[in-house]
Amino acid sequence: MSSSVFQKIFPVPKYLQMPTVGLDISDLSAKYVQLKKKNGVFVVEKFNNKAIAKGLIENGEIIQKEKLVEFLKALREEIGSEHVIVSLPEEKGFISRIELPAVKDEEVRGALELQLENYIPISGYDAVFDYGILENNLHNKKNNIIVDLTAFPATLINDYRDVLTEAGFKPLVFEMETSALARAVVKKGESATQMIVDFGKTRTSFIINSNHNIQFTSTINVGGDSLTNAIAKDFGVDFFEAERIKKEYGFIKSKEYEKFFNSLLPTVGVINDEMNRHINFWNTHMSATEKGDNHIKKIILSGGDSSLTGFSEFLSYQLRMPVEIANPWINIVNFDEYIPEIDLEESLAYSVALGLALRSF
């Protein structure tokens, strides 16, 4: 099997392999976590979740560089460390599985550059990419090499690098946020196929992880704020009151909560339909391997609103599949040895940052 897709863009020199800060930047927030090992046990050294003003980043693209630099300068002072591992937005990346004629390992990158445009809508000159070579080449009868490729537009990488360095950070690694998320919530050594659903504020990402690799990602612009806005509109309250109502009443189908359930149902229905579509496609087109059945076995819910009361139960009933709330500490701590300052529900929003921080160990 390969290493996780897009493990790195810029390799980390050996002398810089130190505990670093995982920095998860999204359209509306920047979350950071630093882990340290004390007496063989991971502990949380520092963490926070800082709101980013609307309009600085839109759909993963940096729009207002100068204002974002000022925000990041203040964040740099707060963190007190310059070395960071940074997430890149899933919706701006491209993932593809490519079969190459048998070449030496050191020749793979050059071979990919020559035919990159056949698989992604950007040229080799305009892309920054990484790849993993599959050790067990599935469906491979020609002794060719099969690689998992992930690429980003070079302009996007440069924009993130420039604002971070101007703010005083030294980004050691840029990693696709879905790779960091999988590192945090999929139990180490788990090879069964799972769908990870990252239910964020403004968007929801769907990730299929199989045999220790991310095989598929997709994102829609529907998230937790969509639920809040639905309540605000239907009940004539402001956003903050609607957020309180959402957390208090959840998504429970009962006579007492029926009006709130019906308000949220259209948005939850969109997410359910998208999950169902991807599951059906994978199970009917992509799941067969040399090792037999590789159907999606369960769904892991992550993101700030994934713990909404009744949400996972509704999806499990609709999809006829186990749905569980992610445990982003599963590869980090044993709760018998250490209880993190970030509680389990709050830590769902830190899943990507935790996965980034874990990468340096």
N, C-alpha and C positions, 0 to 999 in steps of 0.2 A: 504494500500500500504506500501511497505517497505521504509526505508530510501534509498538514492542513494547507488547503489552497491559499495562496497569497500570504504565506507566513511572514514575508518581509519584502520590502522594496529596497531598503538600504541595509546591507548586512551590518551587524553590530561587531566592532572589533573586540577581540577577546578581553583586552584590558578595560573595556567599557561595560562588560557584562556584570552589572551590579543591580541591586534592587532599584527599580525606577518607578516613576509615577505613571499609572495608566490614565490617559486623558481621553475621555469620550466626548467629542464635540458633535452636537446636533444642531438643528435649526434654532431651537429655543433654550438650550441649556448646555453647560459644560460640567461634566461630572469627573471627579478624579479620585483615585485611590492609590495609596502606597502600601505595599505589604513588606513586612520584614520577618525574618526567622529569628526567634529567640528560644534557645534551648531545644531546637529542632521543631518548634511549633510556629506556624504562621500567625502573625498578629497584624492588625490594621494599625499602621503608623499614623496615617492621616487620610481624611476624606472630606468631600463636600460636594454640593450640588448648587451651581450658580446659574441663575437665569440669564439668558442672552436676549437683548432687546430684539423685538420682532423686526425683520427686514435686513439684519446684518448678514444672515445666511438664509437662503431660500432653496428648498429642495436639494440641499447638500452643497450648493454653490455659494461661494463667498461673494456678497454683493457690495458691502461697504467695508473695504479693507481697513481704512484708517480708524474707524470706530471699533472694528473688531480688534485691531492691534491695541488700542487703549484698554479694552476689556481684558485682553490677555496679559497686558502688563500688570494690571491690578491682580489678576489671578496668579501670575508668576510670583509676585511679592507675597501673596497669601500662602502659596505652596511652599516657598522657600527652597525649591530645588529646580534646576534647569533641565535635567534629563527626563524626557518623557517618551512614552510609546503612545502613538496617537491613532485613533480610529479614522477610517475613511468611509464615506457614506455608501451603503450597499447599492442604492439606486443609480449611482454613477459608475459602477463597475460592470465588467463583463466576465462571465464565466463560460468556458467551453472545454469540452473533452476532444482532444485531437489525436489522431493516429499518424505517426511518422514512420518513414522507412527506417530500418535499423541503422542507427548512427551511434557514435561514442557519446558518453554522457556530456563531455565538454563541447560537443557539437550541437547539442539539442537547442540551445538558445539561438544560435545562428539559423538553424533550420526553421525555428518558429518565426523568426523575424521575416523570413522570405515569404511566408504564406499567412501572416497574421491577418491581413485584410480579408482572407477567405472565411474567417470565423468571427471576427468582430468588426464593427463599423468604424474603426479607426486604423490608420496605417502604423507600421512599425516605427516610423519617425515621430509620430504624434502620441505614442503610447508608452507607458511604463508598465511592464508586466512581470509576473513571476509564474512559476509552474512547479508541479510535482510529478515525478515519474512513478507510474503505478508499477509495483513489483509483480503483482499478479494481474497480467493483462487479460481482461475479460474479453471473450469472443475473439481472441487474437489467434488466427490460424496461420498468419504469415510471418510470425516472429518479428513483427513491427514493434515500435515503441508507442505506448499510449500515455499521454500526459494530460493532467488537469491544468488548464490555463486560466489565470485571472489577470485582467488588465484594467488600467484606468487611464483617462486622458492625461497627458503630461502637464497640460495647463492647470488642471485641477490639483495635481500633486504640487506643482510649483507654487500655486496660490496658498495652499495650506502651509507649505514649508516657509514661504516668505513672511507670512503674518506671524507665525510662531517664532522664527528667528529674530524678527524685528522687535518682538515683545520680550526677548531675552531667553527664550527656551532653546534647548538643543534637542530637536527630535531625533531619536536614535533609530526608530522604526515606525513606518506607517503600515497599518494592517487593516484589511477590510473588517468592518465592525462585526459581520456575521461570523468570521473566523474566531474572533475574540469571544463572542457570545457562546459559540459551541464549546470552546475551551472551558468556559465557566460552568455551563449547565449540563453537558453530557459527561456522564461518569467515565473517568479514565479507563480505557480498555474496552468500553462498550462498542460493539460492532454492529448491533442491530440497527435497522433503518428507522429513523425517527424524524418527525417534522417538528421543528422549533418555530414557534410563532412569537415574534417580538412585537408586543402591543404597546407602541409608544404614544406620545401625546398627539402627534400630527400624522403619523403613518404607521402601518403595520407591515412587517416583513415576514415572509414565509421561507423557511430554510429546510431543505431536506439533507440530512446528514446520514451517511451510510458508509460502513467499513472505514470509519475514522476520517472520512473526507466529506466536505461540503459538495454535494452533487448538483444542487439547484438553489437559486434564490429569486425572489420576486417581491416587489413592494407596491402597496397601494396607499394613496393619500387619505386614509381613513384611520383614525386613532382615538385615544381616550377623550380628546377634546371634542370630537364629533358627538360622543355621547353626552358630554356636558352641554354642548350647544343645543342639542335636541331637547333636553330638559328645560333649558333657559327659554327656548322658543315656545314650547308647549305649555309651560306653566307661568310665563311672564315674569321670570325672576332674572337677576343678573348672573353673570358667569360664576362668581364666587359662591353664591347661594346654590346654584345648580350643581356645582362641584360637591358641596356639602351634602345635598340631597342624594346625589349619585352614590357617594360613599356610605351614606346611612342606609339607604333602601336596597342598593344593589340591583341585581337582575334576577328577581324571583317571581315566578308565575304563580300568584295566589290572589284571592279576592282582595286581600288587604293592600297588596302592592300592584294590582293589575294596571292601574293608570301609568305607573312608572315603568313597568315592564313593557307596555305597549309603546311608550315613548322611545325606549331604547331598542326595541325589536328591529326596526329597519336597518339601523347601523350594524347591530350584531349579525343580522341576516346577511349583509354584504360580506362580512368577514367569514361567516360560516360557509357561504357559497363559494368564496375564493379558496378556502381550505379544501372543500369538497372537490372542486375542479382540479386542483393540483394533486390531491391524493388519488383521484380516479385516473388521471393521466399517468402518474408514476406507476401505479399498480398494474395498469394495462399495457404500458409501453416500455417502461424502464426497469422493471423489477427483476427480470430474469437474469441470472448470472450462472457461471460455471458451478457455483456452489448451491444452486437451487433457488428457491423462493427468497425474494428480498423485499417483500411488501413492507409498507410502513406499519410498524407495530404499535406506536403510540405517539402522542402529541405532547410536547412540553411548552407550556405557556410562560413567557417572560415579559418584562416591561412593567411600567408603573401601575397600569390598571388591570393587569392580568389576574390579580387576586380579588377582583370585584365579586362580591358574594353572588353565587349562582351561575357565574359566567362559565367556568370550566365544566360544571355539571350539565348545562344546556348544550354546550358543544359536544360533550361526550355522548349525550343522548341522540343528538342530531346526526352525528358522524358514525355512531356505533363503534366507537374506538376509545381506549383509555386516554384520558386527558388529565395531565397532572401539572400542578404549579411548579415552576422551576425552583431548584435549590442551587443558587449561585455559589454556595460554599462547599458543594459536594466534593470538589477536588482541592479544597484549601484547608478546611479546619474540621476537627472532630469536636463537636459541641461538649463532649465530656472533658476536653482539655482546655478549651478556650471559647468564651462567648463574645463574639464581635460587638463593637459598639453600634453597628448598623443592624437594626433588627431585621428579621427574615422578610417581612413584608416590604419594608423600605429598600432592602437590598436588591429587590427585583429590578428597580430602576438603575442599579449600579452594576448589573450583570456584565455589560460590555467593558466597563472600566475595570472590574475585577479580572475579567479574562485578559485584558491588556497587561495589567500589573503582574498576573501570574506568569506571563510569557517570559519574564526576565529571570525566572528560576529554572 
